[in-house]
């Protein structure tokens, strides 16, 4: 089977969860014996072109614009669509598997894919099919509410046009039941949930690398709470800092290890920590990846996923459990679909600081098998191989 994958960003341009998942699936499809190619974008002219990586042909198209125009460019991007059509016609795929295209590749590419005669499938990683940003919970969103919030960035035709182009999709695969509910409530049906998966074997680390990481960041003799991802209020950074302030009263050697690029929000986290008198107990690594990222998980005692919005299916949960770490996870979004309360971690309201801190203290103070149970759960139910097979079964069966 010839499979063409469309995804706005993939590593190393971006290490967002959607790009990591799309690239991982591409490799898994390739390893299963299929002919796989990728169309993605870069935002620097010198990065465009075609390359072959791990047996995958990757077409990198240049696209750059001010994001105030996203609600228009995401529908039809004239900078890239000519090349997208040329590549599709040249490659002649049996299947076009689309991930996030709401920045650069644009929804019109769905029509181009279907016109080629290919089956077209779309994995929904977020609420952008009907919304402009993040949702607190699954609910129907009104145009008026979107206009009031996004003002000049609001495009009254955006959602109507997206619905039109979704008619060219054979099936939409939300990555969680929480996301599927939100899509359905906003009139997007023809859905079937396929949870993301992870290659557990890639998350095993040798002790020497972990010790080197601990030495680099001063983690020896510390109880480490890991918090990572794109740093923003919606991801629960303030909640993590406030919980830390309570944890260190019971566990003085606790520290918060923060993975993520420094930005305006990281400065807010530092300011809050300073006001609480705990700034010396927060360690920022900056953005890390590869072996260093895996070492960070293995150097930690508990992983925090404290999103305060409908976070569809945070990759951090998979990475933590593949590293045998318990998770204190949010009840918003898809986290409860992977983290089992009182078995592989705890499910919490991230805004309830007292309870979040209590659960962290419990995990740092008492012996438990949560990490091992989580690891076995990931291997059984959320492996990359299982996810890949689910997609391939659907690709071949329609």
PyMOL commands that set and color helices and strands:
alter all, ss='L'
color gray80, all
select helices_A, chain A and resi 17-31+45-47+67-73+78-91+108-115+143-153+158-166+177-185+200-203+207-217+233-235+237-250+264-275+279-281+290-298+315-322+335-337+353-365+370-381+384-397
alter helices_A, ss='H'
color red, helices_A
select strands_A, chain A and resi 2-6+35-42+49-53+56-62+95-98+119-124+171-174+223-228+254-259+282-286+302-305+326-330+345-348
alter strands_A, ss='S'
color yellow, strands_A
deselect
rebuild
show_as cartoon
